[in-house]
Amino acid sequence: MISDYYQYHWLFNQNITACRGIYSTFAEALQATPKGARAGYNQPEIHNHRSVAKLTTAWEPDEFNSQDYPVLVWLASAFANSSTIFDIGGNVGHAYYTYKKFLQYPNDLRWIVCDIPEVIKAGEQLARKADNPGLSFTVEFADAEGAEILLTCGTLQYIEPSLSEMLGQLKTKPRHILINRVPFYDGETFITLQNIGYAFCPYKIQNRSEFIASLTSLGYKLIDSWTWDRTCYIPFYPEHFVRKYYGFYLQLSD
C-alpha cells in the first residue's frame, strides 16, 4: 500500500498529462500543486513547449489531425453565411494555418485567436513572418462580440467558467459553435490537477448532458457530435474515469 502510494506520487510528478486528485474548484486544485513546482498554464516556459518553440522561418503547421475532420466539414458549411471566427485557445493560430490548406476562406475572413499572453506574443511574432490575411490575436474573451463562429479545440477543460457563462457575456451570440477534443463523462463535473510538463494546471471534467443542456438553454441546437479515443484516469477514483473525448457542432436557433 505504501509502495503504491509512493509510486502514484512519483509518477504524477514525472509523467506529462498525468492527473491527481478530485477537487471542486480551480483554486482548490492549485493548492495541491507539488511543492516548488509552477502552478498554472501561463508561464514563460511555454515558449519551449509544443509548436510555440518552433517560431523560425522554417516553421510549418502541424499535419492535419484526422480527429479534426468533423470540424473541417462543419466549418466549411458555416462559411456559407459567416466569416468571423473567434478561436478560443487557438495557440499560435494552428487551426488557421492548417485548415487553409483544405478550405477556401472567405475573402472577408476575420480569424481572432484568443489565448494566454505568452502564447499570443508568440502567435503575433509568427504571423508577422508572412501575409496572413484576417488573422489577429487577443487575450480578452469580450472580443468575441460580433463573431459568427466560435471554435475551440482542446481548451475548455483548462477554463474554469463554463462556456454557457462565457457566452452569456455577449450581446450577440455566435451562430455556430464548434468544439473538439474535450473530456466529458456521465458523472458530476469535477476538477483534477494535471501535469503539463513545465507546470501543473487545474483540469476540468464536465458532465456531457449538463454541458449540452446549458447551451440549448441559450437557444442552441445540437447538430452533430463525435468522439475521440482518449481516456483520462485519476488514480484511486475509478468512478471518475473518462473513456472518451468529445466534439460538438451546435447552431443558434432562429
N, C-alpha and C positions, 0 to 999 in steps of 0.2 A: 504493500500500500504506500509506504513512504517512497519507495523507488519509483512507483508510478507517478506520484505527486511531483517528485524531483524532475523526472523526465518531461512531464507536462509543462512545467515552467521553463525548463531549459529549451525545449523545442519551440515554445512560443517566442522566446527572445531571439531564436536563431532563424526561424522559418518565415519568409515573406508570405503574406496573406493568411498566416495562422491567426486564429481568433481565440479570445479568452473571456469568460465571464458573461453574465446576463445583467443588464442594467436598465434603469427606467429612463435616464436622460443622458445626453452627451456629457454634461458636467460630471455626472457620477462615473461614467466610463473613463473619462480623462483622469480622474483621481486614482484609477487603477494602473496608470502608466508605470512601467518598471522604473525604479529609482535611477536617476541620472540620464534617462532617455528623453528624447524630444517628444513633445505631445502636439498633435495637430498637423494638418496636411500642408499648410503654407509655411514652408521652411526654405532657407536659401539653398539647402541641399537638393531641392527639386530640380535645379539646373543640371544635376548629374543623373537624373532619373528619367527613364523612358526616352522618348524621342526629343525631349527638351535638350538633352545633351548633344544632339546631332545638328545643332544650328551652324552648319557650314554651307559653303556654296554647293557642296555635293549632296546636300540633304534631299531625300526623296520621301514622299509619304509612304506609310506602311502599305503592304499589299492588302487588297480588299479582303475583308473577313466575310466568309460566306454567311456567318450568323447575322450580318447586317443586310442581307439580301431583301428581307421584307421592308426594311426602312427605305432602301433604294426604290423599291416598287411603289410604295405609298408616297414617297417624296415626289417622284415623277408625276404622280396623279395630282398631288397638291399644287404643283407648279401650274396647273391649268387655270387656277384663279388666284394664286398667291405668289408673292415674290420676296417677302421679307421673312427671314428665318432668325429666331433667337435660339442660339445653341448653348444650352446650359452645360457647363463642364466640358466645353469643346476643346480644351487643351490649347495647342498652338494653331488650331484650325485643321485638325486631322480630317474631319468629315468633309470640309470644304475642298481640300486638296484631293482627297481620294475619290469622292463622288463625282467630281467634274470630269473624270476620265470616262464615266459611264452615262452621265446625264447632260442634256442641253440646258444650261442655266438660263433663266430669263434675262433679257437684256437689262432690265431694271433691278436685278438682284441686289438685295441687301442682306448680307450674312453677318450677324452680330454674334461673336463668341463671348460668352460670359464665363469667367473663371477667376481663380485666386490671383492676387497681384503678381507673384513671382512668375507664374505661367504666362500671364498677359504680357509682361515685359518681353519674354522670350518669343511669344507669338508675333508681337509687333516688330521685333527685330527680324524675324524670318520673313514676314510679309513685305518688308522693305527690299528684299533681295530680288524681287521680280514684280511684274504687274499682276496684281490680284484684285481685279475689279469687284467692288461690292463688299469686300471683307473688312471688318472692323472689330474692335475689341472693347470690352468693358468689364468692370468689376461689380456693377450695380444691376440687380435684377429689375429695378424700376425702368431700365432702358428697354425692357420687353414691351412696354406700352406701344401699341400700334403694330406689333409683329403679327403676322398672319399664320406663321408656323412656329410651333415650339418643338425643339428637338433636344433630346437628352439621352446619352448613351453611357451607361456605367457610372452614373454620378449621383442619382437620387439617394443612394444608400449612405452617402457622405454628408448629406444636408439634413439638419435637424428639422426645420419646418417642413410640413407636408406640402406636396405640390399644390393641393387644393388651397391651402393657406396662402401660398405664394401667388397663385392666380387670383385670389380674392383681392389682392392689392391693385389689380389692374382695372381701369375703367372699361377698356375694350379687350376682351379675351381673344386669344388666337383661334382661328377657325379649325386648325389642325394641331393635334398633339401626337408626336412620335416619341416613344420611349423604348429603350432597348437595354439589355444586359443588366437587369436589376433583380436582386433576390427577393422572392416572395414565398410565403408558405401559408398554411391554413390556421395557424395559431395566433396568439396575441402578439401584437407588434412589440419588439424589444430592441435594445441597443447592446451590441457587444463591442469589444476592443480588438482592432486588427493591427497586426504588424505590417507596415507598408515598406519596410526596409530601412528608411532613414528616420522614421518616426513611428508613433503609434496613434491611431485615429479611431474615434467612435465610428461604428459601422451599423447602420440601421437595417433591420429585417422587418418588413411590413406584412400585414395580413392582406392577401391578394383581394379578397372580396370587399373588404372595407376600403381599400385604396380605390377600386373601380367605383364603388358607391359614392365616395367623396367627390369624384369627378362628374359622375352622372347627376349629382345634386346641383352642379353648376351649369347643367344644360348640355353636357357632352354625351355622345352615344358611342359605345364601344363597337368599332367596325371589325377589328381583327386582333388576334393575339397569337403569340408563338412562344416557344420555349428554347432555352439554350442549355445544353447538357453540362451543367456545372453545379457543384454542391458546396455547401458551407457547413462545416462541422464544428461545434463548440464542445470540447471535451467535458464530460460529466453532465451534459444537458442533452440527452438523446431526443427529448421531446421537442427540442428547438432545431432539429436537423432540417436543413434546406436542401431539397432534392433538385430543384430547377431554378434557373434564372429566366426572366420573362421579358417579352416585348409586347407593346400595345400600340394600336393606332386608334385614336378617337377623333370624332368630328363634333364641332359645336352644332347643336340642332338649330334649325331656322326658327 
